[in-house]
């Protein structure tokens, strides 16, 4: 297994790449003696390490955290670099902005470059509302207090805590470091101003771009989508995220966040009528965007009000053009809000599609019956199961 941690250089095609090293030091291919296997004499090198990333244990793809460790676990360890995560907004757009902000906050903590695009809010204001990270030694203590602060009869304390921690990976407590993948955030506090000032970010606020690019082109993309694509492409090329800048010494990841894509604020009418004039505009935008992501060290999260899109065929095409699709279903205004089976939750979370990289189609998650709850400090995801009798059952993994 140690051999899988290194990637061979130009001489990897030679059959003696590993065997020669083994013969020289009398070490088999299943053993490695310190740094020799990755040294210059061996002709091999380690994968470049980027803060806040780790390789997937399934396919070796580089992953970044979504900012929500429970969601990382559902997606197979995290969000793959070069892929697109689509968040289907809840009906009143209360909880989807939280996932959007967790993704951006995780980028600031790890020193990643941010690109924030919105037609509704100024990106600078969005950054000011990011949640504060839990980075000190009291991290686990605060999480425990937040979980236990709700109704906890003594007879059910252990069961409830086990249930709520069921989807949470083991808590990593300690100060910030590159070895930590995925942090926990306090939704009741805001990220320190000094972290925002020390970060590198780019903002795209559509109302500020309208006056500078009023020229009409023979293109099926709306003005907002066309301007945003040019902006993203320029950032990727100018800052070397596509590998075109060899002078850049340290590699970094570009985190792209696009808010309320497909809404009328972007000049799109797919939410206004079923037979819209720009029905292909959003799908073409996603097609070009995914091409930019595939050829760069970047990961993107977008939120789309799919519940407002009249044409279901458009929703199907948008889903197919996304790598990962997660839907939020809020209980506000629905019958489930007063249903005693869901009294402890604020809504359901649906993992509709997970990426199957280097394939024509995506995969479907086999994890069902997921609910979320926004507590005083934490946004938690829990796995539930309802019996026919109406009682909740804990499912052990």
Backbone torsions as a table, in degrees:
resi	resn	phi	psi	omega
1	UNK	NA	-24.2	-179.2
2	UNK	-65.5	-29.4	-178.5
3	UNK	-66.6	-24.3	-178.6
4	UNK	-73.2	-13.5	-177.8
5	UNK	-82.4	-8.8	-179.6
6	UNK	-117.6	153.6	176.2
7	UNK	-121.2	133.3	-174.0
8	UNK	-77.6	151.1	-179.9
9	UNK	-84.5	-152.6	-176.5
10	UNK	-60.9	-23.5	-179.0
11	UNK	-87.9	9.8	-176.6
12	UNK	-62.4	-25.1	-178.3
13	UNK	-71.6	-20.7	179.9
14	UNK	-72.2	134.2	-175.5
15	UNK	-66.6	-14.0	-178.0
16	UNK	-95.1	11.9	-176.1
17	UNK	-57.7	-50.7	-179.3
18	UNK	-90.2	-36.9	-176.1
19	UNK	-66.1	-38.2	-178.7
20	UNK	-65.4	-41.5	178.3
21	UNK	-63.6	-35.7	179.8
22	UNK	-68.8	-38.8	-179.5
23	UNK	-70.4	-32.4	-177.5
24	UNK	-68.6	-40.8	-175.3
25	UNK	-109.5	7.4	-178.7
26	UNK	56.5	43.4	179.5
27	UNK	-122.1	132.8	-179.8
28	UNK	-75.0	171.3	-180.0
29	UNK	-69.4	-11.9	179.8
30	UNK	-97.0	5.7	-179.4
31	UNK	-128.8	156.6	178.1
32	UNK	-144.9	133.2	-177.6
33	UNK	-104.9	90.8	175.2
34	UNK	59.8	-139.8	-174.1
35	UNK	-83.3	0.9	-175.6
36	UNK	-61.7	-39.0	-175.7
37	UNK	-64.6	-25.5	-178.5
38	UNK	-110.4	9.5	-179.1
39	UNK	-78.9	173.3	-177.6
40	UNK	-64.4	-25.9	-179.4
41	UNK	-71.6	-26.8	-176.0
42	UNK	-81.4	-13.0	-179.5
43	UNK	73.0	12.3	179.9
44	UNK	-122.3	161.9	179.5
45	UNK	-145.4	155.0	178.5
46	UNK	-79.0	155.5	173.9
47	UNK	-64.7	133.5	-178.0
48	UNK	-56.5	129.5	-177.0
49	UNK	-89.1	128.3	177.8
50	UNK	-120.2	131.2	-179.0
51	UNK	-57.0	137.5	177.4
52	UNK	78.8	15.7	177.8
53	UNK	-128.8	161.7	173.7
54	UNK	-157.8	152.5	178.3
55	UNK	-77.5	146.8	176.7
56	UNK	-70.1	138.0	178.2
57	UNK	-74.8	-11.4	-177.3
58	UNK	-91.8	-43.1	-175.5
59	UNK	-137.0	4.0	178.4
60	UNK	78.7	1.1	179.1
61	UNK	-65.6	138.8	179.4
62	UNK	-69.2	131.2	-176.5
63	UNK	-117.7	149.6	168.3
64	UNK	-123.0	157.0	-179.7
65	UNK	-83.0	146.4	175.2
66	UNK	-78.5	-7.2	-175.5
67	UNK	92.7	-3.0	178.2
68	UNK	-130.7	99.4	-174.4
69	UNK	-53.9	-36.2	179.1
70	UNK	-64.9	-37.8	177.9
71	UNK	-70.3	-36.1	175.6
72	UNK	-56.6	-43.7	-178.6
73	UNK	-64.2	-38.4	179.5
74	UNK	-67.1	-30.0	-176.6
75	UNK	-91.0	7.5	178.2
76	UNK	91.7	22.8	177.0
77	UNK	118.4	-16.3	-179.9
78	UNK	152.1	-171.0	179.4
79	UNK	-97.3	123.9	-177.4
80	UNK	-68.9	136.9	175.8
81	UNK	-64.5	135.3	-177.3
82	UNK	92.1	8.0	-178.1
83	UNK	-120.7	169.3	-174.6
84	UNK	-119.0	127.8	176.7
85	UNK	-106.5	119.0	178.8
86	UNK	-101.0	123.8	175.5
87	UNK	-104.7	117.1	174.9
88	UNK	-79.3	115.7	-173.9
89	UNK	-64.4	146.0	172.7
90	UNK	-73.0	166.5	-168.8
91	UNK	-57.3	-41.6	-177.6
92	UNK	-104.4	12.1	175.5
93	UNK	52.1	48.8	179.9
94	UNK	-99.6	-41.8	-171.7
95	UNK	-99.8	-28.5	179.7
96	UNK	-62.9	-35.9	175.5
97	UNK	-61.5	-25.5	178.0
98	UNK	-65.7	-46.6	178.0
99	UNK	-62.4	-37.0	177.7
100	UNK	-61.8	-42.9	-178.0
101	UNK	-75.4	-32.8	176.0
102	UNK	-61.4	-41.6	-179.9
103	UNK	-62.2	-42.3	179.7
104	UNK	-71.0	-40.7	179.7
105	UNK	-62.7	-37.9	177.9
106	UNK	-63.1	-34.6	177.6
107	UNK	-66.8	-40.5	178.5
108	UNK	-65.1	-42.4	-178.6
109	UNK	-62.1	-35.8	-176.7
110	UNK	-93.7	2.4	178.4
111	UNK	77.3	19.8	177.4
112	UNK	-78.3	154.2	175.6
113	UNK	-80.3	137.2	-178.6
114	UNK	-109.0	145.6	169.2
115	UNK	-130.3	110.2	-175.5
116	UNK	-110.7	123.9	-178.5
117	UNK	-124.3	135.3	-179.8
118	UNK	-156.3	149.1	173.7
119	UNK	-105.9	-1.1	-175.2
120	UNK	-114.3	-48.2	-177.2
121	UNK	-116.2	146.5	174.8
122	UNK	-66.4	129.3	-180.0
123	UNK	-54.4	-33.1	178.4
124	UNK	-63.7	-36.4	178.2
125	UNK	-72.5	-33.6	177.5
126	UNK	-62.7	-42.2	-179.8
127	UNK	-64.9	-33.5	179.4
128	UNK	-68.2	-19.0	-177.8
129	UNK	-100.1	8.4	-179.9
130	UNK	-67.5	146.0	-179.2
131	UNK	-71.5	155.3	-179.5
132	UNK	-83.1	138.4	179.1
133	UNK	-77.1	150.1	173.1
134	UNK	-97.5	100.3	-171.4
135	UNK	-117.6	-9.1	-174.0
136	UNK	-95.2	-175.0	-176.5
137	UNK	-70.0	-13.1	179.6
138	UNK	-91.2	10.8	-176.0
139	UNK	-57.1	-57.2	-177.2
140	UNK	-64.8	-35.0	179.1
141	UNK	-62.2	-41.9	179.6
142	UNK	-67.9	-36.1	177.5
143	UNK	-65.6	-44.5	179.4
144	UNK	-61.7	-42.4	-179.1
145	UNK	-65.0	-37.4	-179.0
146	UNK	-68.2	-36.9	179.6
147	UNK	-71.5	-39.6	-174.7
148	UNK	-86.7	-6.5	-176.6
149	UNK	-73.0	-16.8	178.8
150	UNK	-88.2	178.5	-171.1
151	UNK	-50.0	118.2	-175.5
152	UNK	-137.7	76.7	171.5
153	UNK	-58.8	143.2	-173.6
154	UNK	-58.0	-31.5	-177.6
155	UNK	-73.8	-18.1	-175.3
156	UNK	-115.4	4.7	-175.8
157	UNK	-59.2	-51.5	-176.2
158	UNK	-63.7	-40.1	-178.9
159	UNK	-65.2	-42.9	-177.0
160	UNK	-68.2	-40.8	179.8
161	UNK	-65.2	-42.1	178.6
162	UNK	-63.0	-39.1	-179.3
163	UNK	-65.0	-44.8	-175.3
164	UNK	-75.4	-22.1	176.7
165	UNK	-92.3	4.1	-172.0
166	UNK	-59.7	-41.3	-177.6
167	UNK	-97.4	-2.3	-178.7
168	UNK	-87.0	128.7	173.9
169	UNK	-64.6	166.5	-179.5
170	UNK	-58.6	129.8	-176.7
171	UNK	-65.6	130.0	176.3
172	UNK	-103.3	112.5	-175.7
173	UNK	-103.4	140.8	177.4
174	UNK	144.5	172.8	-179.9
175	UNK	-67.8	165.1	-177.0
176	UNK	-63.8	137.9	175.7
177	UNK	-156.8	162.9	-177.9
178	UNK	-69.1	-14.9	-178.1
179	UNK	-80.9	-15.0	-179.6
180	UNK	-85.3	128.2	178.9
181	UNK	-115.0	109.8	-179.4
182	UNK	88.2	119.8	-179.0
183	UNK	-114.5	166.4	175.6
184	UNK	-104.3	147.8	-173.8
185	UNK	-129.3	146.5	178.8
186	UNK	-95.8	106.4	-177.7
187	UNK	-68.5	-14.1	-179.4
188	UNK	-86.7	-7.4	-179.3
189	UNK	-125.7	161.2	180.0
190	UNK	-103.9	151.0	-178.5
191	UNK	-62.8	140.6	-179.2
192	UNK	-57.7	141.2	-177.3
193	UNK	-62.5	-33.5	-178.3
194	UNK	-66.1	-29.4	176.9
195	UNK	-69.2	-37.5	178.0
196	UNK	-67.3	-42.5	-178.9
197	UNK	-66.2	-31.2	-179.8
198	UNK	-82.5	-11.4	-177.1
199	UNK	-85.7	162.8	176.4
200	UNK	-112.7	121.5	-177.4
201	UNK	-146.0	158.0	178.5
202	UNK	-127.4	135.9	-178.7
203	UNK	-114.4	140.7	175.1
204	UNK	-125.9	105.2	178.7
205	UNK	-110.0	108.8	-170.4
206	UNK	-53.4	-44.7	179.6
207	UNK	-57.1	-26.5	179.1
208	UNK	-82.2	-14.5	-177.7
209	UNK	-96.8	-10.8	-173.8
210	UNK	-66.0	-46.2	-174.4
211	UNK	-67.7	-28.1	-175.0
212	UNK	-86.1	-15.9	-178.7
213	UNK	-136.6	70.8	-178.9
214	UNK	-95.3	-3.3	-178.8
215	UNK	-66.2	137.3	-178.9
216	UNK	-96.0	127.2	179.4
217	UNK	-112.2	157.6	177.8
218	UNK	-79.2	75.7	-176.9
219	UNK	-142.6	143.4	-178.3
220	UNK	-78.4	-7.5	177.7
221	UNK	-76.9	144.4	174.6
222	UNK	-69.9	164.8	-178.9
223	UNK	-59.4	-41.7	-178.4
224	UNK	-64.8	-44.3	179.9
225	UNK	-65.5	-41.5	-178.7
226	UNK	-64.4	-43.0	179.3
227	UNK	-64.9	-39.8	-178.9
228	UNK	-67.2	-40.6	178.9
229	UNK	-62.4	-42.4	177.8
230	UNK	-62.6	-39.7	-179.2
231	UNK	-64.8	-46.4	179.7
232	UNK	-63.7	-43.6	-178.9
233	UNK	-62.5	-39.8	180.0
234	UNK	-65.3	-41.9	-179.9
235	UNK	-65.1	-43.1	-179.6
236	UNK	-61.8	-42.4	-177.2
237	UNK	-76.4	-44.9	-175.2
238	UNK	-66.9	-33.7	-176.9
239	UNK	-100.0	6.8	170.8
240	UNK	75.4	22.9	177.6
241	UNK	-72.7	-14.3	176.9
242	UNK	-97.0	7.7	179.0
243	UNK	81.7	8.7	-177.4
244	UNK	-82.8	-10.2	-179.0
245	UNK	-110.6	91.8	-177.5
246	UNK	-70.7	-12.7	-179.2
247	UNK	-77.4	-13.7	-178.8
248	UNK	-74.3	113.6	-173.2
249	UNK	-76.0	-47.3	-176.8
250	UNK	-99.3	128.5	176.6
251	UNK	-80.2	146.2	-178.7
252	UNK	-142.6	169.9	-179.8
253	UNK	-113.5	138.4	175.6
254	UNK	-97.2	119.8	175.8
255	UNK	-99.3	119.7	-178.5
256	UNK	-107.3	127.1	176.6
257	UNK	-123.9	123.0	-179.2
258	UNK	-122.0	124.9	-171.7
259	UNK	-104.5	138.2	173.5
260	UNK	56.8	38.6	179.7
261	UNK	-66.2	137.7	-178.6
262	UNK	94.3	-8.5	179.8
263	UNK	-77.9	161.5	178.6
264	UNK	-58.6	-21.2	179.3
265	UNK	-63.5	-25.5	178.1
266	UNK	-88.3	6.2	-179.0
267	UNK	81.8	14.9	-179.0
268	UNK	-100.6	141.9	-177.9
269	UNK	-112.9	17.2	-179.0
270	UNK	-68.5	-20.1	178.6
271	UNK	-90.6	-3.2	-175.3
272	UNK	-101.6	-33.5	-177.3
273	UNK	-148.3	156.1	-178.5
274	UNK	-74.6	-40.6	178.6
275	UNK	-100.6	75.0	-175.1
276	UNK	-86.3	159.6	-179.2
277	UNK	-78.5	-27.7	-176.0
278	UNK	-109.2	38.7	-175.5
279	UNK	-64.0	-24.7	-178.7
280	UNK	-94.9	-6.7	-173.7
281	UNK	-66.0	-46.0	-179.0
282	UNK	-66.8	-41.8	-178.4
283	UNK	-67.1	-37.5	177.3
284	UNK	-68.3	-36.1	176.8
285	UNK	-61.7	-46.3	-179.6
286	UNK	-65.0	-35.4	179.5
287	UNK	-63.5	-45.5	179.6
288	UNK	-70.1	-40.4	179.9
289	UNK	-60.7	-44.2	-178.8
290	UNK	-65.4	-31.2	174.9
291	UNK	-65.1	-39.1	176.9
292	UNK	-66.4	-38.4	-179.5
293	UNK	-67.6	-39.3	-176.3
294	UNK	-63.3	-28.2	-175.4
295	UNK	-105.1	22.8	-178.0
296	UNK	-150.0	163.8	174.8
297	UNK	-84.5	77.6	-176.8
298	UNK	-148.0	156.3	175.0
299	UNK	-139.0	145.2	-171.8
300	UNK	-131.2	142.1	171.8
301	UNK	-125.3	132.3	176.8
302	UNK	-129.3	147.9	173.7
303	UNK	-113.1	134.0	-176.5
304	UNK	-131.1	130.8	177.1
305	UNK	-79.2	72.2	-175.7
306	UNK	-64.1	-24.3	-180.0
307	UNK	-69.3	-14.0	178.8
308	UNK	-97.3	-12.6	-178.7
309	UNK	-74.1	123.1	-174.2
310	UNK	-77.1	-37.4	-175.2
311	UNK	-89.3	113.3	-178.6
312	UNK	-67.5	-25.6	177.9
313	UNK	-66.1	-33.6	177.5
314	UNK	-66.3	-39.9	178.3
315	UNK	-61.6	-41.7	-180.0
316	UNK	-63.6	-40.8	179.4
317	UNK	-68.5	-38.5	178.3
318	UNK	-63.8	-40.2	178.1
319	UNK	-63.4	-43.1	-178.9
320	UNK	-66.9	-26.8	-180.0
321	UNK	-88.0	-0.6	176.7
322	UNK	-104.7	151.0	179.1
323	UNK	-84.4	-44.2	-179.9
324	UNK	-127.5	134.0	-178.8
325	UNK	-128.0	123.7	177.9
326	UNK	-127.3	126.6	-179.4
327	UNK	-110.2	141.6	177.2
328	UNK	-112.0	128.9	179.1
329	UNK	-121.2	106.0	-177.9
330	UNK	-81.1	148.4	178.1
331	UNK	-85.4	-6.9	-177.7
332	UNK	-62.7	125.0	178.6
333	UNK	79.4	4.5	179.8
334	UNK	-111.1	170.3	-179.9
335	UNK	-65.8	-27.8	-178.6
336	UNK	-68.7	-17.7	-179.4
337	UNK	-62.9	-32.5	179.7
338	UNK	-104.4	2.6	178.7
339	UNK	-74.8	123.9	-178.4
340	UNK	-62.0	-21.3	178.8
341	UNK	-68.0	-25.4	-176.5
342	UNK	-116.7	22.3	-174.8
343	UNK	-66.9	-20.5	-179.5
344	UNK	-90.6	-2.1	-173.7
345	UNK	-119.3	163.1	176.8
346	UNK	-107.1	-11.1	179.3
347	UNK	171.6	-179.9	178.5
348	UNK	-109.8	150.3	176.3
349	UNK	-120.9	129.9	-176.1
350	UNK	-116.1	118.1	173.5
351	UNK	-89.7	94.9	-171.7
352	UNK	-82.2	-28.4	-177.4
353	UNK	-157.0	135.3	173.5
354	UNK	-121.7	150.9	-171.9
355	UNK	-73.1	139.9	167.5
356	UNK	-116.3	92.3	-170.0
357	UNK	-65.1	148.6	-179.7
358	UNK	63.2	28.9	175.2
359	UNK	-131.8	162.8	-178.3
360	UNK	-80.0	-22.3	-177.2
361	UNK	-125.1	158.2	177.0
362	UNK	-88.2	170.8	-179.7
363	UNK	-102.0	163.0	179.0
364	UNK	-114.8	131.5	-178.6
365	UNK	-69.5	141.2	178.3
366	UNK	-93.8	5.3	178.6
367	UNK	-92.0	118.7	-177.4
368	UNK	-118.8	177.9	175.1
369	UNK	54.9	57.7	178.9
370	UNK	-107.5	134.4	178.4
371	UNK	-125.7	154.9	177.3
372	UNK	-125.6	156.8	179.2
373	UNK	-146.0	132.2	175.8
374	UNK	-96.5	108.4	179.4
375	UNK	-89.7	-169.0	-177.7
376	UNK	-62.8	-36.3	-177.9
377	UNK	-119.8	-31.2	-169.2
378	UNK	-117.9	148.4	168.8
379	UNK	-100.8	113.0	-173.3
380	UNK	-112.8	149.3	175.3
381	UNK	-118.0	129.2	-176.4
382	UNK	-129.7	149.1	178.2
383	UNK	-97.3	125.8	-177.1
384	UNK	-123.6	161.9	175.5
385	UNK	-150.6	129.8	-179.0
386	UNK	-108.8	126.0	174.4
387	UNK	-79.0	168.1	177.5
388	UNK	-65.2	-23.6	179.3
389	UNK	-78.9	-11.2	178.6
390	UNK	96.6	-0.4	-180.0
391	UNK	-89.6	149.7	177.7
392	UNK	-85.1	143.3	-178.6
393	UNK	-125.6	133.8	177.2
394	UNK	-80.4	129.1	179.2
395	UNK	-106.5	117.7	177.7
396	UNK	-86.9	143.7	-177.6
397	UNK	-94.3	NA	NA
